[in-house]
Amino acid sequence: MGFRKKSKSPPVLSHEFVLQNHADMVSCVAMVILLGLMFEVTAKFAIMFITVQYNVTQSLDTDAEDKPESVNYYRYGPKDMATVFFYLLIAIILHALIQEYILDKINRRLHLSKTKHSKFNESGQLATFYLFSFVWGCSILTNEEFVTNPTFLWEGYPHIHMAFQVKFFYVCQIAYWLHALPELYFQKVRKEDIPRQLYYICLYIFHITGAYVLNLHRLGLVLLVPHYLVELLFHASRLFYFSDENKQKGFTLWALLFVITRLLTLTVSVLTFGFGLSRTDNQGFSLAEGNFNVLTVRMTCLSAICLTQAWMMWKFINFQLKKWREQSQIQASKKKAVGQKSRPSKKDSRGGSVNGVMKPDDKTSPRARKSKAS
């Protein structure tokens, strides 16, 4: 009986070492930032990474004779990059925890192939994020009453003041999609899958950051929440499909909601940029005031949204056509196999032979009869 060889740990800071221990390395950086809160000298720098910056206090006029209520709002600024960086680190840590303690354990039970294994991990991570973001976004829309009054999307623009939940939501969204870029390296994503994932990661970063910087966070929330619901349904259906290939009903519902969401996105975007913002009193371009309500910016934003929706519909149509062709080929192969089984075997007209070959168990033959006659 031979001795079991111990697996050698890779050299420090080597390729395999970084891949295996990237979550521990990132958590150390996050802990250093948190430890900075303990010392007075570094606390003011550590707070810039952890808490939301640019607090603005406004007083609300009330009919009562008491003191007016003060409400805290937030604006955006360069210090937000530090906050985004810190929550990018948190996103990498959470990604590794979900992968190790949930997805890897399920993968061992399912025994998936390498291709399905990669797609299962992608859908598992994205489904978790979409579920969390959808619930969070719905709570914000309910509290801010953006849905009940659509004119809130353009009235009072520029919307330079944000509630805490709104700003923190955008910070976390930008941090998550930025963390997805190094995860392509950490998770050893296949080369053929990298372009596809880079496309939608960059589109998310571009659109969410654009809505945040251009003070269109209300419109961004209204468009993100239904989009995340559709994406959640797709990745949840794909997870069920990998566990049992007969479970495909979720894709039908996803296809229906996908088309409806694309139409809803185009309708709300045209209504906001074409009719709402174009008729407001505050027209002009001012970086200091955060006002970008000019024709060039409006048309650029509307064109970007329309082109993105057209690209998504093109990908959707190609996906449905590919799926339809695969199903038609499978059905054709099944019909061909059933037809071959139902055909009767060709028998020779002469007795005792099948397909022109004499049966070995046939006891009579012309030669035997001839020898007896002699």
Number of C-alpha atoms within 10 A of each C-alpha: 3 4 5 6 6 6 6 6 9 12 10 9 10 9 11 14 13 17 15 14 13 17 20 14 14 17 15 13 13 20 11 11 20 16 13 16 16 11 10 9 10 13 15 12 14 21 17 17 21 19 13 20 21 15 15 13 12 13 11 10 12 10 6 7 7 8 10 13 10 11 11 13 18 20 21 20 10 9 13 20 15 19 22 24 21 23 22 24 21 19 21 23 19 14 20 20 13 15 18 12 10 13 19 14 11 16 16 10 9 12 11 15 10 10 10 14 17 17 18 25 20 18 20 20 18 18 23 15 16 20 17 13 20 19 13 15 21 16 13 17 17 11 11 16 12 17 15 10 9 17 14 18 25 21 16 13 20 18 19 19 20 19 17 15 17 21 21 18 17 19 23 20 21 23 23 24 20 21 21 19 15 11 17 16 13 19 15 11 15 13 9 8 13 14 11 10 15 14 10 13 17 15 14 18 16 13 18 21 19 15 17 21 16 18 22 20 23 21 20 19 22 19 18 17 18 21 19 21 20 22 19 24 21 21 24 20 21 22 21 16 17 16 16 11 10 9 14 13 11 16 17 12 14 19 16 11 19 22 16 13 17 19 13 15 21 17 11 16 23 18 17 22 21 15 12 18 23 17 13 13 11 16 16 10 14 11 8 6 10 17 18 21 21 15 16 10 14 19 14 12 17 18 14 15 17 17 11 15 18 14 12 16 15 11 12 15 13 12 11 12 12 12 11 12 11 12 12 12 11 12 12 12 12 11 11 11 11 11 10 9 9 8 8 7 9 9 13 13 10 9 10 17 14 14 11 12 10 14 12 8 7 10 8 9 10 7 8 10 10 9 8 7 6 5
